[in-house]
Amino acid sequence: MYVYNITTNIEGSCEQEWLLWMQETHIPETLETGKFLSAKMCKVLVEEEMGGVTYSVQYMVETKEALEAFYKEDSVNLKNKMNSKYAGKFVFFETEMKLIDKQFASKN
């Protein structure tokens, strides 16, 4: 299992609009590619020197091959949609991670 993480810093002036767009449009479109099993979005709780607000979206993907297929078939189109809508108002970086272990708290 792999995690495809995208960390985005968005200008505060369009944060709420962007957040709604991410939840209602971008994340569902990404999941509709069929490459990912699930997604979760988190707000990063640090104050950035450069300003803005930072979020992390983590997509779970079964295989490295599925992630590579996403890069080849879908990634550019989805990034272009975000860039055309929010050009100059965000910066992002991507991280690939391999899930090593997953544990849950026991209920007593």
ZIZIJO-V588157 format. One record per pair of residues at least 12 apart in sequence whose ideal C-beta (glycine too) atoms are under 7 Angstrom apart, sorted by the first residue. I is the first residue (numbers start at 1). J is the second residue. Records with the same first field share a line. If there is no record, write none. Layout:
I->J + J
This chain:
1->60 + 62 + 99
2->61 + 64 + 67 + 96 + 97 + 98 + 99
3->58 + 60 + 97 + 99
4->59 + 61 + 67 + 96
5->56 + 58 + 94 + 95 + 97
6->57 + 92 + 94
7->54 + 56 + 92 + 93
8->54 + 55 + 90 + 92
9->48 + 50 + 52 + 54 + 90 + 91
10->52 + 53 + 89 + 90
11->52 + 89
12->51 + 52 + 53
14->86 + 89
15->53
18->86
21->85
22->41
26->78 + 82
27->39 + 41 + 57
29->78
30->59 + 78
33->70 + 74
35->61 + 66 + 67 + 69 + 70 + 74
36->59 + 60 + 61
37->60 + 61 + 62
38->60
39->57 + 58 + 59
40->58
41->55 + 57
42->55 + 56
43->55
44->56
67->96
